[in-house]
Amino acid sequence: MAAIESRSLGRGRISVPVVGLGTWQRLEAAAAAGRHRELVDTAIAAGVRLVDTSPMYGDAERLLAEALDGRRDEVVIADKIWTPSAQEGVAQLARAVDWYGGRVDLMQIHNLVAWPTHLPMLEDARARGLVGLIGATHHSAGAFPELAELMATGRIDTVQVPYNPLQREVEQTILPLAEDLGLGVLLMRPLGEGRLVRREPSPAELAPLRPFGVTTWVQALLRWGLSDPRVSVSLAATAHPDRVRANAAAGSPPWFGPEERALVERLATAR
């Protein structure tokens, strides 16, 4: 398998492979099957180096820390603050710092919840070396004006937003602004929360994408997002180690041009 391409995350301060591992619902599912360590080990072996988690994701943070026992320095941890309470925000950061060996590489304000409250706390934590980068996330296009407002302050390094052939609102403001400001972009929901993979195109429909290394519809969707150079990392969540390897294979060039992206869009809207 070709090496996964790396891109800058946060004004060049961290370089990471373009395929990351999401943990929403999936890490707990892997743990229930006794496979969360195997999942993380397989991701690392496949070249995946960024793992995204959150207090919102049940027990995922603790399970990730457990799975990384002895391998913490091999990954970039992207965690989140998710609470309206300033006091609980401090506690969430403290727990994450403790779980992940004294630092969190990227700490994001999840869904912009109480960001004016949490941002000064995270800036102080960054100054003390507890946090590397600061980011913000939101899943809803209705919140993008507020996210753009925060981006324009120059106080954050990354954003995490949904982007797939059926959700392209970020193309209007967020991606151009991130490019102008030099912010890293983490792509959530590359598979449309599963909607895009319920029915897969036929091998004949995918045939024009084979020269790009695409053998599955999931790889086509991942490569669609990563073919936008403004995207730093695409977060693909899975509980299955074998799927991690296939996902990682989507992270190396050649990238789609306009015709290939248009083909994926047509196939996606036909599902």
N, C-alpha and C positions, 0 to 999 in steps of 0.2 A: 504494500500500500504506500502511495506517495505521501511525503510529509505534509502535515497540515500547515497551510500558510499562517503566518502570524501578522497581526496588525496592532497598531498603537491604541492604547486605551488610556485616555486622559492626558492629552497634550504630550504624548510621548514618554510619560513616566513609567508605564508598564507596557510590555509587548506580550500579547497572548495569542495562542492559536485560535482560529476563527470559529471553531465549533466548541461550545461549552456544554456542560451538563446541568440541566434543571432538576430540581428536587421536589417540585410541587406534586404532592400525592404519590409520586413514583418511588421515592426513597423508602417511605413507610411500607409500600407494597413489596418492595424488594426485601426489606427487613422481615416482613411477615413470612416470607419464603426462605428466610435465612441466607439471603444473597446480597445484602447491602455492601458487605466488604468486597465480595466478588465484583459487584457492579462498579464500585469506585476503582478497584485495582484494574479492571478491564479498561475503564475510561483512560486511566493514566497510561496504560500500556499502548492504547490506540492513539495517544498524542493529545488527548483532551487535558487541558491544564486549568480551566476556570470552572468552578462549581458555584452555582447560584442557589441561595436558600433564604429563609425568612422565618421570623417568629410566627407568621401567619400559616406556615406549612406544618403545623402539628409538631411532631417530634423530629422533624427533619434535621434541624441544627445539631442536636445531640447525636443523632445517628450518623451524621456526616463526620463529626469529630471522632466518633468511635471507629468508623471505617477508615479514617485517615491515620490511625495510630501508627506512628513511626514514619509517616509519609507526608506530614504537613507541609514541608518545604517544597514539595513537588507540585503544589497547586496554588492557584490564586483563588482566595475565598471572597465571594461577593455575597455579603449578608445585608440585612435590612433592619431599620427601626420602624416599628409598626405599632403606634399607640398615640392617643391624644394627650397622654400624661407626660410631662417633663420628667417626673421622678421615675416612671417606668421606662422611659427612653434611656435614661442613665443606666438603669438596671439591665436592660436588654443589651446595651453595649458592653457592660461589664461581663455579662454571661458569655457573650460571643468572644470577647478577648480572652477569657479564661479557657473556653473550649478550644480555641485555635492558636494556642501557644504564645499568647501575649500580643497578638495583633490581628487585625482584620484588613485585608488588602484593599477592599472596596466596601464601604458601608453606605447603603442607599436609604433614602427616606421613602418608604413604601407608600405608593399611591398619594404622595404629597401630604400625608396626614401630619398636621401640626408642624409643617416644615419651618415656619419662622421660629418656633420654639426649639426644634432639634438642631437646626443648622449651626448656631453658635456653639453648642455642646460638641458637635462633631468637628468643628474647626479647631476647638481646643484640644480634642483627642488627637487630631492629625498633628498638631504642633508638638504633642507629647509622644508621638511615634506609635500610638495605639491604632491609628487608622492611616492607611496609605492614601486612598482616594475617597472622595465624597461624591455620591450620585443621588439621583431622584428617579422615581418610576411612576408610571400611571398606565392603566389598561384602557382608559376611556378617552376617545377623541374629544369629548366635552371638556376634559381637563387640560387639553393641550395649550390653550391660551395661558393658563396659570403656570404650566410647566415652562413655556417659553419665557414668561416673566422671570422665573427663577433662573433659567439658563442665562438670560441677559445680564444678571447680576455679576457674573464671572466668579461665583463662589462655589460652583460645583464642577466636577471633572467629567461626569458621565450621565447619560440618561438611559433608561430602559423602557421600551415602548413596543406595542404589538405591530408586526409588519408581515404581511403575507398577501397573496394575490387577491384576497377578498377584503383585506383591511389595509388600505393604502393612504389613510389620512395623514400619516407622518410625512408624506412626500410634499405636502403643502407648505408647512412651516418648520416642523421639528428637524427633519434631516438637513434642509438648507442652513438652518441656524446652527446646528451642531457642527456642520462643516465650516461655517464662517468662524465659529468660536474655538474650533479645534477640540471639541468634546468627543469622547468615546460614546458609541451607540451599542447597547446590548439589545438584541432583538428577541422579544418574547413572542409566544404563540406562532412560531413559524408554520405549524400545521393547523392553525385555526382551531386550537383546542380539540383536535381530533376530527373536526367536521370535514377537513379536506382529504382525509384518508379513509373515510368510510367506504368509498368505492374508488378503486384505483383504475387509471387508464390501462388500456391493453398494451402488451409489449410493442405492437405495431405503432401505437400512438406515441410511445416513448422512444421509438427507434431514432428519430433525428437528434436525440440528446445523448446517444451512446458515445459519440466521439468526445464528449465532455466528461466521460467516466461515470455517467448515470446508469445505474442498473435497476433502481427502484424509484417509485413515485415519491417516497419520503426524501430520497437524495435530490430529486428534481426540485422539490419545494425548498429544501435547505439551500441548495445552490442558487435558486431564484433570489432569495434574500441576500445571500453573501455576494452575489454578482453586483450588488450596489456597493461601490467602494466606500460609501459613507458609513456602512455597517461594520462594526468592529468584531462582534461576536454574535453568533446565533445560538440560542439556548434550546437544546432539544432534551425534553424530559422522557425518560424511559425507565422501566424496572427490569429490563431484560439485557444482560451483558452482550448477547450477540447483536442486538440492535445498536448498542453503543458503537461497535466496530463499523457497522454499516453507515451510521450517522457520521462518524469521523471521516469516512471515505469521501464525503461531500465537501470536505474542507480544503481541497487542493485545486489549483488551476488545471485546465483553463476554465475561465469564468464565462457565463452566458453573455452573449451580445443581445441587442434589442430583439432580434428575431426569435431567439430561444426563450427569452423572458416572455415575449408575447405568446408563444406556443404554450408555455406553462400556464399563463393567465387564461387562455382559452380552455385548456383542459380542466382548470380549476373551476371555472364558472359552469362547465358542463356537468360537474359532479351532481 
